[in-house]
């Protein structure tokens, strides 16, 4: 560690504490007229941090992690990590009491194996214990990996449980039409329009304010509603690509202008109401989030470039687009297969008739 001279004549030394969830360095600077003093201040800060990590159990390091990283974590990530922390503390106390420097790949393998086979841990809202899905286990490991990185360590290598291939659901035009008619004159009408034709996320919809975020038919998506410590807050988007401008059909804007607001619902309200709406409308069960998949599928069918679809949806990568396209492609493959078989049947029957 060394001190750098500033234009002011003082010296600055940087205490480096690792990286945040986005890969950005976590550091604190110390300045002093004396370069040795600046280095001493920074070194003391780093040493104080390391003492907790070097001598602490995984539980202690996780607590220190939350204390130091809370300002750098998004509310959603913070709440998710807190949930993982509580479950690990509750169901794996011996693992949490282990010194972080002595945790081995076998220790990690033991708890991950237990998670996917033994009926624990369970979510606090579930009455019946059940094994966790591989994706959920990976979320636990993602949290542990962040804690290890914070401590200046690398999570021991282990075999990650294979994720199960889930089918993505893309509502049809007919289903969207039924959904629109079923929710007209209800508080879910506008959120459904914004998700299906936006496509906006639940948190983005709930954070919109009229007329602040509107300019004619264009919506500026720059905030999101998220839960932190069981309270909803308005925050800036986690990813830069989520801050975007979306041009909407004029009749969608008219619905909002008439109400002089967007919605009073929270993301949880939307999630809770949506299944009841589907059931009453006689529609198959799918998620509110799948309305975004409908929008992607529709835009793709119109021949709109992927770059525009990604910008409109606020996606940083094309991973979601590929999953939706794979679904729609599978439907098209079946249609083409049926068409080909019908043609082959026609050829065969014609040849048979000629020989009879």
C-alpha positions in Angstrom: 0.0 0.0 0.0 1.3 3.4 -0.9 0.1 7.0 -0.7 -0.5 9.2 -3.7 0.1 13.0 -3.6 -3.0 15.0 -4.4 -3.2 18.5 -6.1 -4.0 19.9 -2.7 -0.7 18.8 -1.3 -2.1 16.1 0.9 -1.5 12.4 0.4 -4.2 9.7 -0.1 -4.0 6.0 0.7 -6.7 3.5 -0.4 -8.0 0.7 1.9 -9.3 -2.0 -0.5 -12.0 -4.3 0.9 -13.0 -6.4 -2.2 -15.8 -6.0 -4.7 -19.5 -5.4 -4.6 -22.2 -7.5 -6.3 -21.6 -5.7 -9.6 -17.8 -6.3 -9.5 -17.0 -2.7 -8.5 -14.2 -2.3 -5.9 -15.2 -1.5 -2.3 -12.7 0.9 -0.9 -12.2 3.7 1.5 -9.7 6.5 1.1 -7.7 8.2 3.9 -5.9 11.5 3.4 -3.2 13.2 5.5 -0.4 15.8 5.0 2.0 13.0 5.9 2.1 10.1 3.4 3.1 7.6 6.1 0.2 8.7 8.3 -2.2 8.2 5.4 -0.9 4.7 4.8 -1.1 3.9 8.5 -4.8 4.9 8.6 -5.6 2.8 5.6 -3.7 -0.2 6.9 -5.3 0.0 10.3 -8.7 0.0 8.6 -7.9 -3.0 6.5 -6.4 -4.9 9.5 -9.4 -4.2 11.6 -11.5 -5.7 8.8 -9.3 -8.7 8.4 -9.3 -9.5 12.1 -13.0 -10.2 12.1 -12.7 -12.4 9.0 -9.6 -14.3 10.1 -10.9 -15.1 13.6 -14.6 -15.4 12.8 -16.9 -18.2 12.1 -18.9 -18.1 8.9 -21.8 -16.7 10.9 -19.7 -13.8 12.2 -18.4 -13.1 8.7 -21.9 -13.1 7.3 -23.0 -10.6 9.9 -20.0 -8.4 9.1 -20.8 -8.8 5.4 -24.3 -7.4 5.8 -23.0 -4.5 8.0 -20.4 -3.4 5.5 -22.1 -4.2 2.2 -25.7 -3.0 2.8 -25.1 0.4 1.2 -23.8 -1.4 -2.0 -26.5 -4.1 -2.3 -29.8 -3.5 -4.1 -32.9 -3.8 -1.9 -33.9 -7.0 -3.7 -30.5 -8.6 -3.4 -30.2 -7.5 0.2 -33.5 -9.1 1.2 -32.7 -12.3 -0.8 -29.3 -12.6 0.9 -30.9 -12.0 4.3 -33.4 -14.8 3.7 -30.5 -17.2 2.7 -28.7 -16.1 5.9 -31.6 -16.9 8.1 -32.3 -20.3 6.6 -28.6 -21.3 6.8 -28.5 -20.1 10.4 -31.6 -22.0 11.3 -31.0 -25.4 9.5 -27.3 -25.6 9.4 -26.0 -24.1 12.7 -22.9 -26.4 12.8 -21.9 -25.3 9.3 -22.4 -21.6 10.3 -20.2 -21.9 13.4 -17.3 -23.3 11.3 -14.4 -20.9 10.8 -14.6 -19.6 7.3 -11.0 -20.5 6.6 -11.6 -24.2 7.3 -14.7 -24.7 5.3 -14.0 -27.3 2.6 -15.6 -28.5 -0.6 -17.0 -31.5 1.4 -18.7 -29.1 3.8 -20.4 -27.3 0.8 -21.2 -30.6 -0.9 -22.8 -31.9 2.3 -25.3 -29.0 2.8 -26.1 -28.8 -1.0 -26.8 -32.5 -1.1 -29.0 -32.2 2.0 -30.9 -29.3 0.5 -31.9 -31.2 -2.7 -32.6 -34.6 -1.0 -33.6 -34.1 2.6 -36.8 -32.2 3.2 -35.1 -29.1 4.6 -34.6 -26.3 4.6 -38.0 -24.9 3.8 -39.3 -21.4 3.4 -40.8 -19.9 6.5 -44.2 -19.6 4.8 -44.3 -23.3 3.8 -46.3 -25.5 6.1 -45.1 -28.7 4.5 -41.3 -29.2 4.3 -39.9 -30.1 0.9 -36.6 -30.4 -0.8 -35.3 -27.4 -2.6 -35.0 -27.1 -6.4 -31.5 -26.9 -7.9 -32.0 -23.2 -8.9 -32.8 -22.3 -5.3 -29.7 -24.2 -4.1 -27.6 -22.2 -6.5 -29.0 -19.0 -5.0 -27.7 -20.2 -1.6 -24.3 -20.9 -3.1 -24.4 -17.5 -4.8 -24.8 -15.8 -1.4 -22.0 -17.9 0.1 -19.8 -17.1 -2.8 -20.4 -13.3 -2.2 -19.5 -13.8 1.5 -16.3 -15.6 0.7 -15.3 -13.0 -1.9 -15.9 -10.3 0.8 -13.6 -12.2 3.1 -10.9 -12.3 0.4 -11.4 -16.0 -0.1 -12.7 -18.3 -2.9 -15.5 -20.6 -2.3 -14.2 -24.2 -2.5 -15.0 -26.1 -5.7 -17.9 -28.4 -5.6 -20.4 -29.9 -8.0 -23.4 -27.6 -8.6 -26.7 -29.5 -8.7 -28.1 -29.7 -12.2 -30.9 -27.3 -12.9 -34.1 -28.7 -14.2 -35.4 -27.6 -17.6 -38.5 -25.7 -17.1 -41.0 -24.9 -19.8 -41.6 -21.2 -20.4 -45.2 -20.2 -20.9 -46.1 -17.6 -23.5 -49.8 -16.5 -23.4 -51.6 -16.5 -26.8 -53.3 -13.5 -28.4 -56.7 -15.0 -27.5 -55.7 -15.4 -23.9 -54.5 -11.8 -23.7 -57.8 -10.6 -25.1 -59.8 -12.6 -22.5 -57.5 -11.2 -19.8 -58.1 -7.6 -20.9 -61.9 -8.0 -21.0 -61.8 -9.8 -17.6 -59.9 -7.0 -15.9 -61.5 -3.9 -17.5 -62.6 -1.4 -14.9 -60.4 -3.1 -12.2 -57.2 -2.0 -10.6 -55.3 -4.7 -12.5 -56.3 -3.5 -15.9 -53.5 -0.9 -16.4 -50.7 -3.1 -14.9 -51.7 -5.9 -17.3 -51.6 -3.5 -20.3 -48.2 -2.2 -19.3 -46.8 -5.7 -18.8 -48.2 -7.3 -21.9 -47.5 -4.4 -24.3 -44.6 -2.7 -22.5 -43.2 -5.0 -21.4 -42.8 -3.5 -17.9 -41.9 -5.5 -14.7 -44.1 -5.4 -11.6 -41.8 -3.1 -9.7 -41.4 -0.8 -12.6 -45.2 -0.5 -13.0 -45.7 0.2 -9.3 -43.0 2.9 -9.3 -44.5 4.9 -12.2 -46.0 8.3 -11.4 -48.3 10.2 -13.7 -47.5 12.7 -15.2 -43.9 12.8 -14.0 -42.8 9.8 -16.0 -44.8 10.4 -19.1 -44.2 12.5 -22.2 -47.0 12.0 -24.6 -47.1 8.3 -25.5 -43.6 7.7 -24.2 -43.0 6.3 -20.7 -39.6 6.9 -19.0 -38.9 3.9 -16.8 -36.3 5.0 -14.3 -37.5 3.7 -10.9 -38.6 0.4 -9.5 -40.5 -0.5 -6.3 -38.7 -3.2 -4.2 -39.1 -4.6 -0.8 -36.4 -4.2 1.9 -36.9 -5.3 5.5 -40.6 -6.0 4.7 -41.1 -2.4 3.5 -41.6 -1.2 -0.1 -39.2 1.5 -1.3 -38.6 3.3 -4.6 -35.2 2.8 -6.0 -33.3 3.3 -9.2 -33.0 0.2 -11.5 -30.3 -2.3 -10.6 -29.1 -2.5 -14.3 -28.4 0.5 -16.6 -30.5 -1.2 -19.3 -33.6 -1.0 -17.1 -33.5 2.8 -17.3 -35.3 3.2 -20.7 -37.9 5.0 -22.7 -40.9 3.0 -24.0 -43.4 4.2 -26.6 -46.9 2.8 -25.8 -50.1 2.7 -27.8 -52.2 5.8 -27.3 -55.1 3.9 -25.8 -52.9 2.6 -23.0 -51.9 6.2 -22.1 -55.6 7.2 -22.3 -56.5 4.7 -19.6 -53.8 6.1 -17.3 -54.7 9.8 -18.1 -58.4 9.0 -17.3 -57.5 7.6 -13.9 -54.8 10.4 -13.3 -52.5 7.8 -11.8 -50.9 4.5 -12.8 -51.6 2.1 -9.9 -51.8 2.0 -6.1 -50.8 -1.6 -6.0 -47.6 -3.0 -4.8 -45.7 -5.8 -6.6 -47.0 -8.3 -3.9 -50.6 -7.1 -4.6 -50.2 -7.8 -8.3 -48.8 -11.3 -7.6 -51.6 -12.1 -5.2 -54.4 -10.9 -7.4 -53.3 -12.4 -10.7 -54.0 -16.1 -10.1 -57.6 -15.3 -9.0 -58.1 -13.3 -12.2 -57.0 -16.2 -14.3 -59.2 -18.6 -12.5 -62.3 -16.5 -12.8 -61.6 -15.9 -16.5 -61.1 -19.6 -17.2 -57.5 -19.1 -18.3 -54.7 -21.5 -17.7 -52.4 -20.9 -14.8 -49.3 -18.7 -15.6 -47.4 -15.9 -14.0 -47.9 -12.2 -14.3 -44.2 -12.1 -15.4 -45.2 -14.3 -18.4 -47.0 -11.3 -19.9 -43.4 -10.0 -20.7 -42.8 -13.2 -22.6 -46.0 -12.6 -24.6 -44.6 -9.1 -25.6 -41.3 -10.6 -26.6 -42.9 -13.3 -28.7 -45.2 -10.8 -30.4 -42.4 -8.4 -31.2 -40.3 -11.2 -32.6 -43.2 -12.5 -34.7 -43.4 -9.0 -36.2 -39.8 -9.3 -37.4 -38.5 -6.6 -35.0 -34.8 -6.8 -34.4 -33.6 -8.3 -31.1 -31.6 -5.2 -30.2 -34.9 -3.2 -30.0 -36.7 -5.9 -28.1 -33.9 -6.1 -25.5 -33.9 -2.3 -25.2 -37.7 -2.1 -24.8 -37.7 -4.9 -22.2 -34.7 -3.7 -20.3 -32.7 -6.9 -20.7 -28.9 -6.7 -20.6 -28.5 -10.0 -22.4 -30.5 -12.0 -24.9 -30.9 -15.1 -22.5 -34.6 -14.5 -22.0 -35.2 -13.8 -25.6 -33.6 -17.1 -26.6 -35.8 -19.0 -24.1 -38.9 -17.4 -25.5 -37.8 -18.0 -29.1 -37.1 -21.6 -28.3 -40.7 -22.0 -27.1 -42.2 -20.3 -30.1 -39.9 -22.2 -32.4 -41.1 -25.5 -30.9 -44.6 -24.5 -31.8 -43.6 -23.6 -35.3 -41.7 -26.9 -35.7 -44.8 -28.8 -34.9 -46.9 -26.8 -37.3 -44.3 -27.4 -40.1 -44.1 -31.1 -39.2 -47.8 -31.5 -39.5 -47.8 -29.7 -42.9 -45.0 -31.9 -44.1 -46.7 -35.1 -43.0 -49.9 -34.0 -44.6 -48.1 -33.5 -47.9 -46.4 -36.9 -47.6 -49.7 -38.5 -46.9 -51.1 -36.9 -50.0 -48.3 -38.2 -52.2 -48.6 -41.7 -50.7 -52.4 -41.9 -51.1 -52.2 -40.6 -54.7 -49.6 -43.3 -55.6 -51.7 -46.0 -54.0 -54.8 -44.9 -55.9 -53.0 -45.0 -59.2 -51.8 -48.6 -58.5 -55.3 -49.8 -57.4 
